Amino acid sequence: MESEVSDWQRFKNRRQVGSYAGLTGGVSASGGSSADLSITKVGNRRLRTELVELA
């Protein structure tokens, strides 16, 4: 995990780490309505796989 991230200080908060790993949900919005989508799976594939295995 350390080798994939290399520098934890570049992230300002936990959400940025989640985005980098591709573990944040998407949002679909149009006009006044919005809907939460499933995990986007966009990001570092190796880090995401490792985090899922650790969980």
C-alpha distance matrix in Angstrom:
0.0 3.8 5.4 5.3 6.4 8.3 10.8 10.7 14.5 15.1 14.8 18.1 17.4 15.2 16.9 15.5 11.9 13.2 15.1 12.5 10.6 14.2 14.8 17.9 21.4 23.9 27.4 30.7 33.5 37.0 39.8 39.8 37.7 33.9 31.8 28.2 26.5 23.7 20.0 20.1 17.2 17.3 14.1 10.9 11.6 8.6 6.3 9.5 10.0 7.0 8.1 11.6 11.3 10.1 13.1
3.8 0.0 3.8 5.5 5.4 5.5 8.0 8.5 12.1 13.2 13.7 17.0 17.0 15.6 17.6 15.9 12.5 14.8 16.5 13.5 12.7 16.4 17.3 20.0 23.7 26.0 29.3 32.6 35.2 38.7 41.2 41.3 39.5 35.8 33.9 30.4 29.0 26.5 22.7 22.6 19.9 19.4 15.9 12.8 14.3 11.5 9.3 12.7 13.7 10.8 11.5 15.2 15.0 13.4 16.3
5.4 3.8 0.0 3.8 5.6 5.1 8.8 10.6 13.9 14.2 15.3 18.9 19.3 18.1 19.6 17.3 14.2 16.4 17.3 13.9 13.2 16.8 18.4 21.2 24.7 26.7 30.1 33.2 35.8 39.2 41.9 42.3 40.5 36.8 35.0 31.6 29.8 27.3 23.5 22.8 19.8 18.9 15.3 11.9 13.3 10.4 9.3 13.1 13.8 11.5 13.2 16.5 16.2 15.4 18.5
5.3 5.5 3.8 0.0 3.8 5.8 8.9 10.2 13.5 13.0 13.5 17.3 17.4 16.0 16.9 14.6 11.6 13.4 13.9 10.4 9.7 13.2 15.0 17.8 21.3 23.1 26.5 29.5 32.2 35.5 38.3 38.7 36.9 33.3 31.4 28.1 26.2 23.8 20.0 19.1 16.1 15.1 11.5 8.2 9.8 7.5 6.3 10.0 11.3 9.8 11.2 14.4 14.8 14.5 17.1
6.4 5.4 5.6 3.8 0.0 3.8 5.7 6.5 9.8 9.4 9.9 13.6 14.0 13.1 14.3 11.8 9.0 11.6 12.3 9.0 9.3 12.9 14.5 16.8 20.4 22.2 25.4 28.6 30.9 34.3 36.8 37.1 35.5 32.0 30.4 27.1 25.7 23.6 19.9 19.1 16.7 15.4 11.7 9.2 11.8 10.3 7.9 11.1 13.3 11.6 11.9 15.4 16.4 15.5 17.6
8.3 5.5 5.1 5.8 3.8 0.0 3.8 6.6 9.2 9.4 11.2 14.8 15.9 15.6 17.3 14.5 12.1 15.1 15.7 12.4 13.0 16.7 18.3 20.4 24.1 25.8 28.8 32.0 34.2 37.5 39.9 40.2 38.8 35.3 33.9 30.7 29.4 27.4 23.7 22.8 20.4 18.9 15.1 12.5 15.1 13.2 11.3 14.8 16.6 14.6 15.2 18.8 19.3 18.1 20.6
10.8 8.0 8.8 8.9 5.7 3.8 0.0 3.8 5.5 6.1 8.3 11.6 13.3 13.7 15.6 12.8 11.0 14.6 15.2 12.3 13.8 17.2 18.6 20.1 23.8 25.4 28.1 31.4 33.2 36.5 38.6 38.8 37.7 34.3 33.2 30.1 29.3 27.7 24.0 23.2 21.4 19.7 16.1 14.2 17.2 15.9 13.4 16.4 18.8 16.9 16.7 20.4 21.3 19.8 21.7
10.7 8.5 10.6 10.2 6.5 6.6 3.8 0.0 3.8 5.5 6.0 8.9 9.9 10.3 12.6 10.4 8.5 12.2 13.4 11.2 12.5 15.9 16.6 17.8 21.6 23.5 26.1 29.6 31.3 34.7 36.7 36.6 35.4 32.0 30.9 27.7 27.2 25.7 22.2 21.8 20.4 19.1 15.7 14.3 17.3 16.2 13.1 15.4 18.1 16.1 15.1 18.8 20.1 18.1 19.6
14.5 12.1 13.9 13.5 9.8 9.2 5.5 3.8 0.0 3.8 5.4 7.3 9.5 11.2 13.5 11.1 10.5 14.3 15.0 13.2 15.3 18.3 19.0 19.6 23.2 24.9 27.0 30.4 31.8 35.0 36.7 36.6 35.8 32.6 31.9 28.9 28.8 27.7 24.4 23.9 22.9 21.2 18.0 17.1 20.4 19.6 16.6 18.8 21.7 19.9 18.7 22.2 23.7 21.7 22.9
15.1 13.2 14.2 13.0 9.4 9.4 6.1 5.5 3.8 0.0 3.8 6.5 9.3 11.2 12.4 9.2 9.4 13.1 12.9 11.0 13.8 16.4 17.7 18.0 21.4 22.6 24.7 27.9 29.2 32.3 34.1 34.2 33.5 30.4 29.9 27.1 26.8 25.9 22.7 21.7 20.8 18.7 15.6 15.2 18.7 18.6 15.9 17.8 21.0 19.9 18.8 22.1 24.0 22.5 23.6
14.8 13.7 15.3 13.5 9.9 11.2 8.3 6.0 5.4 3.8 0.0 3.8 5.7 7.5 8.6 5.9 6.4 10.0 10.2 9.2 11.8 14.2 14.8 14.8 18.2 19.7 21.7 25.1 26.4 29.7 31.4 31.3 30.4 27.2 26.6 23.8 23.7 22.9 19.8 19.2 18.7 17.0 14.3 14.4 17.8 18.0 14.8 16.1 19.6 18.6 16.9 20.0 22.2 20.7 21.2
18.1 17.0 18.9 17.3 13.6 14.8 11.6 8.9 7.3 6.5 3.8 0.0 3.8 7.2 8.4 6.9 8.6 11.5 11.8 11.9 14.5 16.3 16.4 15.7 18.7 20.1 21.5 24.9 25.8 29.0 30.3 29.9 29.3 26.4 26.1 23.5 24.0 23.7 21.0 20.7 20.8 19.2 17.0 17.6 20.9 21.3 18.1 18.9 22.4 21.5 19.3 22.2 24.7 22.9 22.9
17.4 17.0 19.3 17.4 14.0 15.9 13.3 9.9 9.5 9.3 5.7 3.8 0.0 3.8 5.5 5.7 7.0 9.2 10.4 11.3 13.2 14.7 14.0 13.2 16.2 18.0 19.5 23.1 24.2 27.6 29.0 28.3 27.4 24.3 23.7 20.9 21.5 21.1 18.5 18.8 19.1 18.2 16.3 17.1 19.9 20.5 17.0 17.2 20.7 19.8 17.2 19.8 22.4 20.6 20.1
15.2 15.6 18.1 16.0 13.1 15.6 13.7 10.3 11.2 11.2 7.5 7.2 3.8 0.0 3.8 5.4 5.1 6.3 8.7 9.9 10.8 12.3 11.0 10.6 13.8 16.3 18.3 22.0 23.5 27.2 28.9 28.1 26.7 23.4 22.2 19.0 19.4 18.4 15.8 16.5 16.7 16.4 14.6 15.2 17.6 18.1 14.5 14.2 17.6 16.8 13.8 16.2 18.9 17.1 16.4
16.9 17.6 19.6 16.9 14.3 17.3 15.6 12.6 13.5 12.4 8.6 8.4 5.5 3.8 0.0 3.8 5.4 5.0 6.1 8.6 9.8 10.2 9.1 7.7 10.7 12.7 14.6 18.3 19.8 23.4 25.3 24.6 23.2 19.9 18.8 15.7 16.1 15.5 13.1 13.6 14.3 13.9 12.8 14.3 16.6 17.9 14.7 13.8 17.4 17.4 14.5 16.4 19.6 18.4 17.4
15.5 15.9 17.3 14.6 11.8 14.5 12.8 10.4 11.1 9.2 5.9 6.9 5.7 5.4 3.8 0.0 3.8 5.4 5.0 6.1 8.6 9.6 9.9 9.1 12.4 13.8 15.9 19.4 21.0 24.4 26.4 26.2 25.1 21.7 20.9 17.9 17.8 17.2 14.3 13.8 14.0 12.7 10.9 12.2 15.2 16.4 13.4 13.3 17.0 17.0 14.8 17.1 20.1 19.1 18.8
11.9 12.5 14.2 11.6 9.0 12.1 11.0 8.5 10.5 9.4 6.4 8.6 7.0 5.1 5.4 3.8 0.0 3.8 5.4 5.1 6.2 8.6 8.6 9.3 13.0 15.2 17.9 21.4 23.4 27.0 29.3 29.0 27.5 23.9 22.6 19.3 18.7 17.3 14.0 13.9 13.2 12.4 10.0 10.3 13.0 13.5 10.2 10.4 14.0 13.5 11.3 14.0 16.7 15.6 15.7
13.2 14.8 16.4 13.4 11.6 15.1 14.6 12.2 14.3 13.1 10.0 11.5 9.2 6.3 5.0 5.4 3.8 0.0 3.8 5.5 5.1 6.0 5.0 5.7 9.5 12.0 15.0 18.5 20.9 24.6 27.0 26.7 24.8 21.1 19.4 15.9 15.2 13.6 10.3 10.7 10.4 10.4 9.0 9.9 11.9 13.1 10.0 8.8 12.5 12.8 10.2 12.0 15.2 14.6 14.0
15.1 16.5 17.3 13.9 12.3 15.7 15.2 13.4 15.0 12.9 10.2 11.8 10.4 8.7 6.1 5.0 5.4 3.8 0.0 3.8 5.3 4.9 5.9 5.6 8.8 10.2 13.1 16.5 18.7 22.3 24.8 24.9 23.2 19.7 18.3 15.1 14.2 13.1 9.9 9.0 9.0 7.9 6.8 8.9 11.4 13.5 11.1 10.0 13.8 14.7 12.8 14.3 17.6 17.6 17.2
12.5 13.5 13.9 10.4 9.0 12.4 12.3 11.2 13.2 11.0 9.2 11.9 11.3 9.9 8.6 6.1 5.1 5.5 3.8 0.0 3.8 5.5 7.8 8.9 12.2 13.5 16.5 19.7 22.0 25.4 28.0 28.4 26.8 23.2 21.8 18.7 17.3 15.9 12.3 11.0 9.8 8.0 5.2 6.2 9.4 10.9 8.6 8.8 12.5 13.1 11.9 14.1 16.9 16.8 17.2
10.6 12.7 13.2 9.7 9.3 13.0 13.8 12.5 15.3 13.8 11.8 14.5 13.2 10.8 9.8 8.6 6.2 5.1 5.3 3.8 0.0 3.8 5.6 8.2 11.6 13.5 17.0 20.2 22.9 26.4 29.3 29.5 27.5 23.8 21.8 18.4 16.6 14.4 10.6 10.0 7.9 7.6 5.1 4.9 6.9 8.3 5.8 5.0 8.8 9.7 8.5 10.4 13.2 13.5 13.9
14.2 16.4 16.8 13.2 12.9 16.7 17.2 15.9 18.3 16.4 14.2 16.3 14.7 12.3 10.2 9.6 8.6 6.0 4.9 5.5 3.8 0.0 3.8 5.8 8.5 10.1 13.7 16.7 19.7 23.1 26.2 26.5 24.3 20.6 18.4 15.2 13.1 11.0 7.3 6.2 4.6 4.7 4.4 6.4 7.5 10.2 8.7 6.5 9.9 11.9 10.5 11.2 14.5 15.4 15.1
14.8 17.3 18.4 15.0 14.5 18.3 18.6 16.6 19.0 17.7 14.8 16.4 14.0 11.0 9.1 9.9 8.6 5.0 5.9 7.8 5.6 3.8 0.0 3.8 6.7 9.6 13.1 16.4 19.4 23.0 25.9 25.7 23.3 19.5 17.1 13.5 11.8 9.3 5.8 6.9 6.3 8.0 8.1 9.6 10.0 12.0 9.9 7.0 10.2 11.8 9.4 9.6 13.3 13.8 12.7
17.9 20.0 21.2 17.8 16.8 20.4 20.1 17.8 19.6 18.0 14.8 15.7 13.2 10.6 7.7 9.1 9.3 5.7 5.6 8.9 8.2 5.8 3.8 0.0 3.8 6.6 9.8 13.3 16.0 19.7 22.4 22.1 19.8 16.0 13.9 10.4 9.4 8.1 5.4 6.4 7.9 8.9 9.7 12.1 13.1 15.5 13.4 10.7 14.0 15.5 13.0 13.1 16.9 17.2 15.6
21.4 23.7 24.7 21.3 20.4 24.1 23.8 21.6 23.2 21.4 18.2 18.7 16.2 13.8 10.7 12.4 13.0 9.5 8.8 12.2 11.6 8.5 6.7 3.8 0.0 3.8 6.8 10.1 13.1 16.7 19.6 19.2 16.6 12.8 10.4 6.8 5.7 5.1 4.2 5.7 8.7 10.1 12.1 14.9 15.4 18.1 16.5 13.5 16.2 18.3 15.8 15.2 19.0 19.7 17.7
23.9 26.0 26.7 23.1 22.2 25.8 25.4 23.5 24.9 22.6 19.7 20.1 18.0 16.3 12.7 13.8 15.2 12.0 10.2 13.5 13.5 10.1 9.6 6.6 3.8 0.0 3.8 6.8 9.9 13.5 16.6 16.7 14.3 10.6 8.6 6.0 4.7 6.1 6.3 5.8 9.5 10.0 12.7 16.1 16.7 19.9 18.7 15.9 18.7 21.0 18.9 18.4 22.1 23.0 21.3
27.4 29.3 30.1 26.5 25.4 28.8 28.1 26.1 27.0 24.7 21.7 21.5 19.5 18.3 14.6 15.9 17.9 15.0 13.1 16.5 17.0 13.7 13.1 9.8 6.8 3.8 0.0 3.8 6.3 10.0 12.9 13.0 10.6 6.9 5.8 4.7 5.4 8.5 9.8 9.4 13.2 13.5 16.1 19.6 20.4 23.7 22.3 19.6 22.4 24.7 22.5 21.9 25.7 26.5 24.5
30.7 32.6 33.2 29.5 28.6 32.0 31.4 29.6 30.4 27.9 25.1 24.9 23.1 22.0 18.3 19.4 21.4 18.5 16.5 19.7 20.2 16.7 16.4 13.3 10.1 6.8 3.8 0.0 3.8 6.9 10.3 11.0 8.5 5.5 5.2 6.4 6.8 10.4 12.3 11.6 15.4 15.6 18.6 22.2 22.8 26.3 25.3 22.5 25.1 27.7 25.7 24.9 28.6 29.6 27.6
33.5 35.2 35.8 32.2 30.9 34.2 33.2 31.3 31.8 29.2 26.4 25.8 24.2 23.5 19.8 21.0 23.4 20.9 18.7 22.0 22.9 19.7 19.4 16.0 13.1 9.9 6.3 3.8 0.0 3.8 6.7 7.5 5.9 4.1 6.4 8.7 10.3 13.9 15.8 15.1 18.9 18.7 21.5 25.1 26.1 29.5 28.3 25.7 28.5 30.9 28.8 28.2 31.9 32.8 30.7
37.0 38.7 39.2 35.5 34.3 37.5 36.5 34.7 35.0 32.3 29.7 29.0 27.6 27.2 23.4 24.4 27.0 24.6 22.3 25.4 26.4 23.1 23.0 19.7 16.7 13.5 10.0 6.9 3.8 0.0 3.8 6.2 5.6 6.3 9.1 12.1 13.5 17.2 19.3 18.3 22.0 21.7 24.6 28.3 29.2 32.8 31.8 29.2 31.9 34.5 32.4 31.7 35.5 36.4 34.4
39.8 41.2 41.9 38.3 36.8 39.9 38.6 36.7 36.7 34.1 31.4 30.3 29.0 28.9 25.3 26.4 29.3 27.0 24.8 28.0 29.3 26.2 25.9 22.4 19.6 16.6 12.9 10.3 6.7 3.8 0.0 3.8 5.7 8.0 11.5 14.6 16.6 20.4 22.5 21.7 25.4 25.0 27.7 31.4 32.5 36.0 34.8 32.3 35.2 37.5 35.3 34.8 38.6 39.3 37.1
39.8 41.3 42.3 38.7 37.1 40.2 38.8 36.6 36.6 34.2 31.3 29.9 28.3 28.1 24.6 26.2 29.0 26.7 24.9 28.4 29.5 26.5 25.7 22.1 19.2 16.7 13.0 11.0 7.5 6.2 3.8 0.0 3.8 6.8 10.5 13.7 16.4 20.2 22.4 22.3 26.1 26.0 28.5 32.1 33.3 36.5 35.1 32.5 35.3 37.5 35.0 34.4 38.2 38.6 36.2
37.7 39.5 40.5 36.9 35.5 38.8 37.7 35.4 35.8 33.5 30.4 29.3 27.4 26.7 23.2 25.1 27.5 24.8 23.2 26.8 27.5 24.3 23.3 19.8 16.6 14.3 10.6 8.5 5.9 5.6 5.7 3.8 0.0 3.8 7.0 10.5 13.2 16.9 19.5 19.7 23.5 23.8 26.6 30.1 30.9 34.2 32.8 30.0 32.6 34.9 32.4 31.5 35.3 35.9 33.4
33.9 35.8 36.8 33.3 32.0 35.3 34.3 32.0 32.6 30.4 27.2 26.4 24.3 23.4 19.9 21.7 23.9 21.1 19.7 23.2 23.8 20.6 19.5 16.0 12.8 10.6 6.9 5.5 4.1 6.3 8.0 6.8 3.8 0.0 3.8 6.9 9.6 13.4 15.8 16.0 19.9 20.3 23.0 26.5 27.3 30.5 29.1 26.2 28.9 31.1 28.6 27.8 31.5 32.2 29.7
31.8 33.9 35.0 31.4 30.4 33.9 33.2 30.9 31.9 29.9 26.6 26.1 23.7 22.2 18.8 20.9 22.6 19.4 18.3 21.8 21.8 18.4 17.1 13.9 10.4 8.6 5.8 5.2 6.4 9.1 11.5 10.5 7.0 3.8 0.0 3.8 6.4 10.0 12.8 13.6 17.4 18.4 21.3 24.6 24.9 28.1 26.8 23.6 26.0 28.4 25.9 24.7 28.5 29.3 26.7
28.2 30.4 31.6 28.1 27.1 30.7 30.1 27.7 28.9 27.1 23.8 23.5 20.9 19.0 15.7 17.9 19.3 15.9 15.1 18.7 18.4 15.2 13.5 10.4 6.8 6.0 4.7 6.4 8.7 12.1 14.6 13.7 10.5 6.9 3.8 0.0 3.8 6.9 9.5 10.8 14.4 15.8 18.4 21.5 21.8 24.7 23.3 20.1 22.5 24.7 22.2 21.0 24.8 25.5 23.0
26.5 29.0 29.8 26.2 25.7 29.4 29.3 27.2 28.8 26.8 23.7 24.0 21.5 19.4 16.1 17.8 18.7 15.2 14.2 17.3 16.6 13.1 11.8 9.4 5.7 4.7 5.4 6.8 10.3 13.5 16.6 16.4 13.2 9.6 6.4 3.8 0.0 3.8 6.7 7.9 11.4 13.1 16.1 19.1 19.0 22.1 21.1 17.8 19.9 22.5 20.4 19.0 22.6 23.8 21.5
23.7 26.5 27.3 23.8 23.6 27.4 27.7 25.7 27.7 25.9 22.9 23.7 21.1 18.4 15.5 17.2 17.3 13.6 13.1 15.9 14.4 11.0 9.3 8.1 5.1 6.1 8.5 10.4 13.9 17.2 20.4 20.2 16.9 13.4 10.0 6.9 3.8 0.0 3.8 6.2 8.9 11.5 14.4 16.9 16.2 19.2 18.3 14.7 16.5 19.2 17.2 15.4 19.0 20.4 18.2
20.0 22.7 23.5 20.0 19.9 23.7 24.0 22.2 24.4 22.7 19.8 21.0 18.5 15.8 13.1 14.3 14.0 10.3 9.9 12.3 10.6 7.3 5.8 5.4 4.2 6.3 9.8 12.3 15.8 19.3 22.5 22.4 19.5 15.8 12.8 9.5 6.7 3.8 0.0 3.8 5.7 8.5 10.8 13.2 12.7 15.6 14.5 11.1 13.2 15.8 13.9 12.6 16.3 17.6 15.9
20.1 22.6 22.8 19.1 19.1 22.8 23.2 21.8 23.9 21.7 19.2 20.7 18.8 16.5 13.6 13.8 13.9 10.7 9.0 11.0 10.0 6.2 6.9 6.4 5.7 5.8 9.4 11.6 15.1 18.3 21.7 22.3 19.7 16.0 13.6 10.8 7.9 6.2 3.8 0.0 3.8 5.4 8.5 11.5 11.4 14.8 14.3 11.3 13.7 16.5 15.2 14.4 17.9 19.5 18.3
17.2 19.9 19.8 16.1 16.7 20.4 21.4 20.4 22.9 20.8 18.7 20.8 19.1 16.7 14.3 14.0 13.2 10.4 9.0 9.8 7.9 4.6 6.3 7.9 8.7 9.5 13.2 15.4 18.9 22.0 25.4 26.1 23.5 19.9 17.4 14.4 11.4 8.9 5.7 3.8 0.0 3.8 6.3 8.5 7.7 11.2 11.1 8.2 10.3 13.4 12.7 12.0 15.2 17.1 16.5
17.3 19.4 18.9 15.1 15.4 18.9 19.7 19.1 21.2 18.7 17.0 19.2 18.2 16.4 13.9 12.7 12.4 10.4 7.9 8.0 7.6 4.7 8.0 8.9 10.1 10.0 13.5 15.6 18.7 21.7 25.0 26.0 23.8 20.3 18.4 15.8 13.1 11.5 8.5 5.4 3.8 0.0 3.8 7.1 7.7 11.4 11.3 9.5 12.1 14.8 14.4 14.6 17.6 19.2 19.0
14.1 15.9 15.3 11.5 11.7 15.1 16.1 15.7 18.0 15.6 14.3 17.0 16.3 14.6 12.8 10.9 10.0 9.0 6.8 5.2 5.1 4.4 8.1 9.7 12.1 12.7 16.1 18.6 21.5 24.6 27.7 28.5 26.6 23.0 21.3 18.4 16.1 14.4 10.8 8.5 6.3 3.8 0.0 3.8 6.0 9.0 8.5 7.9 10.9 12.8 12.7 13.8 16.5 17.6 18.1
10.9 12.8 11.9 8.2 9.2 12.5 14.2 14.3 17.1 15.2 14.4 17.6 17.1 15.2 14.3 12.2 10.3 9.9 8.9 6.2 4.9 6.4 9.6 12.1 14.9 16.1 19.6 22.2 25.1 28.3 31.4 32.1 30.1 26.5 24.6 21.5 19.1 16.9 13.2 11.5 8.5 7.1 3.8 0.0 3.8 5.7 5.5 6.2 8.7 10.1 10.8 12.4 14.4 15.5 16.8
11.6 14.3 13.3 9.8 11.8 15.1 17.2 17.3 20.4 18.7 17.8 20.9 19.9 17.6 16.6 15.2 13.0 11.9 11.4 9.4 6.9 7.5 10.0 13.1 15.4 16.7 20.4 22.8 26.1 29.2 32.5 33.3 30.9 27.3 24.9 21.8 19.0 16.2 12.7 11.4 7.7 7.7 6.0 3.8 0.0 3.8 5.5 5.1 6.1 8.6 10.0 10.6 12.3 14.3 15.5
8.6 11.5 10.4 7.5 10.3 13.2 15.9 16.2 19.6 18.6 18.0 21.3 20.5 18.1 17.9 16.4 13.5 13.1 13.5 10.9 8.3 10.2 12.0 15.5 18.1 19.9 23.7 26.3 29.5 32.8 36.0 36.5 34.2 30.5 28.1 24.7 22.1 19.2 15.6 14.8 11.2 11.4 9.0 5.7 3.8 0.0 3.8 5.5 5.2 6.2 8.7 10.0 10.6 12.3 14.4
6.3 9.3 9.3 6.3 7.9 11.3 13.4 13.1 16.6 15.9 14.8 18.1 17.0 14.5 14.7 13.4 10.2 10.0 11.1 8.6 5.8 8.7 9.9 13.4 16.5 18.7 22.3 25.3 28.3 31.8 34.8 35.1 32.8 29.1 26.8 23.3 21.1 18.3 14.5 14.3 11.1 11.3 8.5 5.5 5.5 3.8 0.0 3.8 5.5 5.1 6.2 8.6 9.9 10.5 12.4
9.5 12.7 13.1 10.0 11.1 14.8 16.4 15.4 18.8 17.8 16.1 18.9 17.2 14.2 13.8 13.3 10.4 8.8 10.0 8.8 5.0 6.5 7.0 10.7 13.5 15.9 19.6 22.5 25.7 29.2 32.3 32.5 30.0 26.2 23.6 20.1 17.8 14.7 11.1 11.3 8.2 9.5 7.9 6.2 5.1 5.5 3.8 0.0 3.8 5.4 5.2 6.2 8.6 9.9 10.7
10.0 13.7 13.8 11.3 13.3 16.6 18.8 18.1 21.7 21.0 19.6 22.4 20.7 17.6 17.4 17.0 14.0 12.5 13.8 12.5 8.8 9.9 10.2 14.0 16.2 18.7 22.4 25.1 28.5 31.9 35.2 35.3 32.6 28.9 26.0 22.5 19.9 16.5 13.2 13.7 10.3 12.1 10.9 8.7 6.1 5.2 5.5 3.8 0.0 3.8 5.5 5.2 6.2 8.7 10.0
7.0 10.8 11.5 9.8 11.6 14.6 16.9 16.1 19.9 19.9 18.6 21.5 19.8 16.8 17.4 17.0 13.5 12.8 14.7 13.1 9.7 11.9 11.8 15.5 18.3 21.0 24.7 27.7 30.9 34.5 37.5 37.5 34.9 31.1 28.4 24.7 22.5 19.2 15.8 16.5 13.4 14.8 12.8 10.1 8.6 6.2 5.1 5.4 3.8 0.0 3.8 5.5 5.1 6.2 8.7
8.1 11.5 13.2 11.2 11.9 15.2 16.7 15.1 18.7 18.8 16.9 19.3 17.2 13.8 14.5 14.8 11.3 10.2 12.8 11.9 8.5 10.5 9.4 13.0 15.8 18.9 22.5 25.7 28.8 32.4 35.3 35.0 32.4 28.6 25.9 22.2 20.4 17.2 13.9 15.2 12.7 14.4 12.7 10.8 10.0 8.7 6.2 5.2 5.5 3.8 0.0 3.8 5.4 5.0 6.2
11.6 15.2 16.5 14.4 15.4 18.8 20.4 18.8 22.2 22.1 20.0 22.2 19.8 16.2 16.4 17.1 14.0 12.0 14.3 14.1 10.4 11.2 9.6 13.1 15.2 18.4 21.9 24.9 28.2 31.7 34.8 34.4 31.5 27.8 24.7 21.0 19.0 15.4 12.6 14.4 12.0 14.6 13.8 12.4 10.6 10.0 8.6 6.2 5.2 5.5 3.8 0.0 3.8 5.4 5.1
11.3 15.0 16.2 14.8 16.4 19.3 21.3 20.1 23.7 24.0 22.2 24.7 22.4 18.9 19.6 20.1 16.7 15.2 17.6 16.9 13.2 14.5 13.3 16.9 19.0 22.1 25.7 28.6 31.9 35.5 38.6 38.2 35.3 31.5 28.5 24.8 22.6 19.0 16.3 17.9 15.2 17.6 16.5 14.4 12.3 10.6 9.9 8.6 6.2 5.1 5.4 3.8 0.0 3.8 5.4
10.1 13.4 15.4 14.5 15.5 18.1 19.8 18.1 21.7 22.5 20.7 22.9 20.6 17.1 18.4 19.1 15.6 14.6 17.6 16.8 13.5 15.4 13.8 17.2 19.7 23.0 26.5 29.6 32.8 36.4 39.3 38.6 35.9 32.2 29.3 25.5 23.8 20.4 17.6 19.5 17.1 19.2 17.6 15.5 14.3 12.3 10.5 9.9 8.7 6.2 5.0 5.4 3.8 0.0 3.8
13.1 16.3 18.5 17.1 17.6 20.6 21.7 19.6 22.9 23.6 21.2 22.9 20.1 16.4 17.4 18.8 15.7 14.0 17.2 17.2 13.9 15.1 12.7 15.6 17.7 21.3 24.5 27.6 30.7 34.4 37.1 36.2 33.4 29.7 26.7 23.0 21.5 18.2 15.9 18.3 16.5 19.0 18.1 16.8 15.5 14.4 12.4 10.7 10.0 8.7 6.2 5.1 5.4 3.8 0.0
